[in-house]
């Protein structure tokens, strides 16, 4: 079971929203042999919750970039992923600077996962245009790539325009791996044409097969740039149970390269440490 990559999701939520627990969790995950840690993103949560999205308005949820920077300081090898940043709620160059700084401070361990968002009340509260969120995200991503990679950064888009500026230091990674989340045709197109990977959250094996098939269909009409390489598929299974060998093999057969497991929400720090260590052993992970 070691050919699959394994990550942990929710490392900025609930108990992990406290500094001691977050540090202990990060060290335990690295010691257990996990490949990556992943954070969620919401600036605010609707109160009362949106129907079909039962996220408690008072759920403890740290800012993703701040949380990963903290975890970078308490680890040395494990990769650090945003799973996912709601891109149209951010300012493109501010986020580019934050992520480049994180990549530098972590010695090149960042994975930049992004999505366009689903929560209209949240977007309204931060002044982001909900109906235009896909177009905004495409423009922001292009602007961020420009300031990360171009010798003389410049970008002229419908939402971001700049020239005659620099933002140093540049990221350590060239390029930062970009993972696109979402289960809609525009998200599939964005993953195929702009992402190094795609991320699906809360998917069982059958749903994963359907999403991978949709990505393959998108690739027929949206050519993939050769420099991006093969599309890496990451999936978080539903629930909090650790998948057994047969289930892992079924995900792998469906085309998954990385399983990102959810941390149980009600555990205290010692229990999370035990869960991580026991899960690593169950999966046969090696440091």
C-alpha positions in Angstrom: 0.0 0.0 0.0 3.0 2.3 -0.1 2.8 3.3 -3.8 -0.1 5.6 -2.9 0.8 9.0 -1.4 -1.1 9.8 1.9 -2.0 13.2 3.3 -4.0 14.5 6.2 -6.8 17.0 5.9 -8.1 19.5 8.4 -4.9 20.4 10.1 -6.1 23.9 10.8 -9.5 22.9 12.1 -11.0 22.2 15.5 -8.3 20.9 18.0 -5.6 21.7 15.4 -6.7 25.4 15.7 -4.7 25.5 19.0 -0.9 26.0 18.7 0.3 23.1 20.9 -2.0 20.6 19.2 -1.1 21.8 15.7 2.6 21.5 16.4 2.2 18.0 17.9 0.1 16.9 15.0 2.6 18.1 12.4 5.5 16.4 14.1 3.5 13.2 14.5 2.4 13.1 10.8 6.0 13.6 9.7 7.3 10.9 12.0 4.6 8.5 10.8 5.6 8.9 7.2 2.7 11.0 5.8 3.5 12.8 2.6 1.5 16.0 3.1 -0.7 18.1 5.4 -3.7 20.0 4.0 -5.7 22.9 5.3 -9.2 24.1 4.6 -10.2 27.7 3.9 -13.1 29.9 4.9 -12.8 33.5 5.9 -16.2 33.4 7.5 -19.0 30.8 7.8 -22.7 31.5 7.3 -24.8 31.7 10.4 -27.2 29.9 10.2 -25.5 27.3 7.9 -26.4 27.0 4.2 -28.7 24.1 3.5 -26.8 21.0 2.6 -23.5 22.4 4.1 -23.7 21.7 7.8 -20.6 23.6 8.9 -20.9 25.0 12.4 -20.6 28.8 12.3 -18.4 28.7 15.4 -16.1 26.0 14.1 -12.5 26.8 14.9 -10.7 27.4 11.6 -7.3 29.1 11.2 -6.2 31.1 8.2 -4.7 28.5 5.8 -1.4 30.3 4.9 -0.8 31.3 8.6 -1.5 27.8 9.7 0.8 26.2 7.1 3.6 28.6 8.0 3.3 27.6 11.6 3.4 23.9 10.6 6.4 24.6 8.4 8.3 25.8 11.5 7.5 22.5 13.4 8.3 20.1 10.5 11.2 19.6 8.0 10.1 17.3 5.3 6.3 16.9 5.0 4.6 18.8 2.1 2.2 21.6 2.9 -1.0 21.9 0.9 -3.9 24.3 0.7 -7.0 22.1 0.3 -8.3 24.4 -1.1 -7.8 28.2 -1.0 -11.0 30.0 -2.2 -9.1 32.0 -4.8 -11.6 34.7 -5.8 -11.9 35.8 -2.1 -8.2 36.8 -2.1 -6.2 39.6 -3.7 -4.0 38.0 -6.4 -0.7 39.6 -5.7 -1.1 39.6 -1.9 -1.8 35.9 -2.0 1.1 35.4 -4.4 3.4 37.1 -2.0 2.1 35.1 1.0 2.5 31.7 -0.8 6.0 32.6 -2.2 7.0 33.5 1.4 5.6 30.2 2.7 7.4 28.3 0.0 10.7 30.0 0.9 10.3 29.5 4.6 9.4 25.8 4.2 12.3 25.2 1.8 10.0 24.4 -1.2 7.3 22.3 0.4 4.1 24.1 -0.7 1.3 22.6 -2.8 -1.1 25.3 -3.9 -4.6 23.9 -4.0 -7.3 26.3 -5.2 -11.0 26.4 -5.9 -13.6 29.0 -6.9 -15.9 28.6 -3.9 -19.5 27.7 -3.3 -20.6 29.9 -0.4 -22.4 33.0 -1.7 -22.9 34.6 1.8 -19.2 34.3 2.5 -18.2 35.8 -0.8 -20.7 38.6 -0.4 -19.2 39.4 3.0 -15.7 39.8 1.6 -16.8 41.7 -1.5 -16.0 38.9 -4.0 -18.3 38.6 -7.1 -20.0 35.3 -6.7 -21.3 35.0 -10.3 -17.9 35.9 -11.8 -15.8 33.7 -9.4 -14.6 31.3 -12.2 -13.4 34.1 -14.5 -11.9 35.9 -11.5 -10.0 32.8 -10.5 -8.6 32.3 -14.0 -7.3 35.9 -14.1 -5.9 35.7 -10.6 -4.0 32.5 -11.3 -2.5 34.0 -14.5 -1.4 37.1 -12.5 0.1 35.0 -9.8 2.1 32.9 -12.2 3.4 36.1 -13.8 4.7 37.6 -10.6 6.2 34.3 -9.6 8.0 33.5 -12.9 8.5 36.4 -15.3 11.8 38.4 -15.2 9.8 41.5 -15.7 6.3 40.7 -14.3 3.4 42.1 -16.2 -0.2 41.1 -16.6 -3.2 42.7 -18.2 -6.5 41.0 -17.3 -10.1 41.9 -16.6 -9.6 41.9 -12.9 -5.8 42.3 -12.4 -3.4 44.5 -14.3 0.2 45.5 -13.4 3.6 46.1 -14.8 6.9 47.7 -13.7 6.9 45.8 -10.4 8.8 43.0 -8.7 8.0 40.7 -5.8 11.0 39.1 -4.1 11.9 36.5 -3.0 10.5 34.2 -5.7 9.2 30.8 -4.7 11.8 28.1 -4.2 9.9 25.8 -6.4 9.7 26.6 -10.1 6.9 26.0 -10.5 4.9 25.7 -7.3 2.6 22.6 -7.9 -1.0 23.8 -8.5 -3.9 21.6 -7.7 -7.4 22.5 -8.8 -10.4 21.5 -6.8 -14.0 21.2 -7.9 -16.5 18.9 -9.6 -17.9 21.1 -12.5 -17.0 21.3 -16.2 -15.1 24.6 -15.7 -13.1 23.1 -12.8 -12.2 20.1 -14.9 -11.1 22.4 -17.8 -9.1 24.5 -15.3 -7.4 21.4 -13.9 -6.5 20.0 -17.3 -5.2 23.3 -18.8 -3.6 25.0 -15.7 -3.1 22.5 -12.9 -0.5 20.0 -12.0 -3.2 18.1 -10.2 -6.9 17.8 -9.4 -8.5 17.4 -6.0 -11.8 15.9 -5.1 -13.2 16.1 -1.6 -15.5 13.6 0.1 -15.6 11.1 -2.8 -16.1 7.4 -2.6 -14.6 5.1 -5.2 -17.5 5.2 -7.7 -17.8 9.0 -7.5 -14.0 9.2 -8.0 -14.3 7.1 -11.2 -16.9 9.4 -12.5 -14.8 12.5 -11.8 -11.7 11.0 -13.4 -13.8 10.1 -16.4 -15.0 13.7 -16.6 -11.4 15.0 -16.5 -10.5 12.7 -19.3 -13.4 14.0 -21.4 -12.3 17.6 -20.6 -8.8 16.8 -21.9 -10.3 15.9 -25.3 -11.5 19.4 -25.9 -9.1 21.4 -23.7 -5.5 20.4 -24.7 -3.1 20.0 -21.8 0.2 21.9 -22.0 3.1 19.4 -22.1 5.1 21.2 -19.4 2.4 20.4 -16.8 3.1 16.7 -17.1 0.5 14.0 -16.2 -2.4 15.2 -14.1 -2.0 14.0 -10.5 -5.3 13.0 -8.9 -5.8 13.6 -5.1 -9.0 12.5 -3.3 -10.3 12.8 0.2 -12.7 9.8 1.0 -16.0 10.5 2.8 -16.1 10.1 6.5 -13.2 9.6 9.0 -12.5 5.9 8.7 -9.1 4.7 7.5 -9.7 2.9 4.2 -8.7 -0.8 4.1 -6.4 -2.4 1.5 -9.1 -3.3 -0.9 -10.5 0.2 -0.9 -7.1 1.8 -1.4 -6.5 -0.5 -4.3 -9.9 0.4 -5.8 -9.0 4.1 -5.5 -5.6 3.4 -7.2 -7.3 1.5 -10.0 -9.6 4.5 -10.5 -6.6 6.7 -11.1 -5.9 8.2 -7.7 -2.3 9.1 -6.8 -2.9 10.6 -3.4 -5.4 9.9 -0.6 -5.9 12.8 1.8 -7.6 11.4 5.0 -9.7 13.6 7.3 -8.7 14.0 10.9 -11.5 13.1 13.4 -12.9 16.4 14.7 -13.5 15.6 18.4 -10.1 14.2 19.4 -7.8 16.1 21.8 -4.1 16.5 21.0 -2.8 13.2 22.5 -5.6 11.2 20.8 -4.8 12.9 17.4 -1.1 11.9 17.9 -2.2 8.3 18.5 -4.5 8.3 15.6 -1.8 9.6 13.2 0.8 7.0 14.5 -1.7 4.1 14.3 -2.9 5.1 10.8 0.6 5.4 9.5 1.3 1.9 10.8 -1.9 0.5 9.3 -1.0 2.0 5.9 2.5 0.7 6.1 4.1 4.1 5.8 7.9 4.4 6.1 9.8 7.6 6.9 
